[in-house]
Amino acid sequence: MAETSSARVSVRRPQRADARRNFDALLDAAREVFADDGANASLEEIARRAGVGIGTLYRNFPTRQDLFETVYIDEVEALARVADDLADAEPWEALTTWLRRFVGYATTKRAIYEALNHDSSMFRSCREVLYGAGEPLLERAQAAGRARADVSFQDVLHLVNGLSGATYTDDEQRERVLTMALDGIRPQT
């Protein structure tokens, strides 16, 4: 896995177990609320869903920007861990499992994308981590003859990002469309 510590900017998980639980609950709630309501989502709603007071939110994330960046970094780190976990899986299964997880990341990213500084070292580091996690999965699938050789990782990201931005009637429709797109990455027989 690519080293993700360089992607951390200024917020770190607390040491105490109870504080760490609150921190993680805030990240989970923020991810959901941002996905539902966008970057202007209510911080009070995030604290409420996390089951903590607004003071706890501000102790962990003094600014809205700190929360945006931490949610984003947490998603990227999770994608890198998933890639590590899939290192021994069958190549096509590893790639498609990771890309399905990427769709969830793209939803969160879309919700806060405009709030992030795309020129920041944090954003660049996160991009490097994503490529370091996903590109080897594609290369392994290509080497096994399970993915088209003429497809680049950037092509795959464009494909999945495009699908992630669409509005679907339900999760089943999104899965069907993603499956059709993934079939386009398979070698033509």
N, C-alpha and C positions, 0 to 999 in steps of 0.2 A: 504494500500500500504506500502511496505517496505520503510524505510527512505532512500531517495536517496542522501541527502546532504553529507553523508559520502563518496559517490562515486565521488563527485567533488574533483578535485585535486588542481589546482591553478588558473583556469580561471573561472571568473564569468561574467554573463551577465551585461552589462553596465546599469547604472541607467537612463540616458537620453534616451528619446524615439527614437530620430534619431540614436543614437549610438546603441541602442538595435536592431533597424531595420537592420542596417548594419551588426551587429553581426549575427543575424538570417539569413540574406541573404547569408553571408559567409558560415555558416553551411550548408544551403540548397545546395549551389553551390558545396561545398566540398564533400558532400554526393554523389551528381550526378557525379562529376568528378572522385572521387575515384572509384565509381562503374563502370564507363566507362573505366578508364585508369589505375586503380590500385594505389598502394601506391606511385609510382614515378610520379604521375600526376603533371602537371605544376601548381605551385602556382599562376602564372600570369593568367592562364586560370580560376582558381577558382575566383580570384579577378574580372576578366572580366565578368564572368557569374553572379557574385553577383552585378555587376554594381558599383563597388568601385575601388579605386586605390590600388596598391600593398602596399602602406604605411598604408592604413587602415587595410589590412589583417595583416601586421606585428605588428601594434599597438595592435590588439586583440589577435594575436597568434604569439608571438615572435619566436617560433620555429615550425618546421613541426610537431614535436612530440606533442606540445601543441594542434595543430589542430587535429591530429589523435585522441588524447585522448578526446578532447571536442566533436568531432563528435560521437565517440563511446559512451560516457556518455550520450549525448543528445538522442541517439537512445534508450539506455536502459531506460532512464527516460520516454521517450515517450511510450515505451512498458508497463511500470508500470502504466502510466496514462490510457492507453487503458484498462488494466485489471481492474482498478478502475471503469471506465465507464461501464464495462460489468458486474459489480457485481449483478445487478438485472435482467440481460438478462436470457433467457432460457439456462440451463447449456450447452447443446451441441452447441448451437449457440454461446455462449460466448467463449467456448474453441476454436472452429474452426475459429471464427473471430480473436481471439488473435493469433492463429497459422498462419493465413494468413498474419497478420501484422508482425509476427516474420520472415517470409520468406524475407520480405523487409529488416529487420534488418540484417539478415544473409548475404544478398548480400553486405551490407556496411561492415559488420564485416569481411567477406572474403577478401575484397579489402585492408583492413588495418591490418588484424590479425597479420601478421608477424612483423609489426612495433610496436605492443604493447608489453609491458613488462608483461608477463603472471604471474610473481611472485609479481607484485606490489600490494599494498593495493587497488589501484584504480580498478584493474582488478578483484580482489577477491570481492570487494564491489559490483561491477557491476554484478558479477555472483550471489551473494546473492540476489540482487534486482530482477534479472530475475527469480530465483526460487521462491522468495516471491510473484511475480506477477503471474506466470504461474501455479505453482503447485496447488494453491487453485482452479483454474479453472478446472484442471483435476479432482481433488478430488470431486468437486461439480458435475461434469458430471458423475463420477463413482457412487457417492451416489444416483444420480437420475436414475441409470441404463442405462445411455446413452453412457458410455465408459466402455471398458473392465476393470474388476477389477484387472487383472493380468498385467496391463501395468503401468510402473512407469513414472514419469515425465522425468527422464533421458532417458528412452526408446523413449519417444515422441520427445525430443530434438535431439537425434541421428537420428531419422527418418527424421525430418524436416531439420536438417542440411545437411544430405546426399542428400536430394532432392534439397536443395538450391545450392549445388555445381555443379549440372548438367547444361549442356548447352541445351537450348530449342530453337526450331525454332521460337516461338513467345509466348506471354503471355497466349494465350488460351491453348497451349500445357502444359505450366507449371501448369496452373490451373487444367487441366484434371489429370495430374500426382499427384498433391497434393490432389485432391479429392479422387483418388484411394487409396492413402496412408492413408488419414483420415478415409476412410471406413474400413481400417484394425484396427482402434482403437475402432470401434463400437463393441458392444457385438455380438457374433455369435448367430444367431437364428436358 
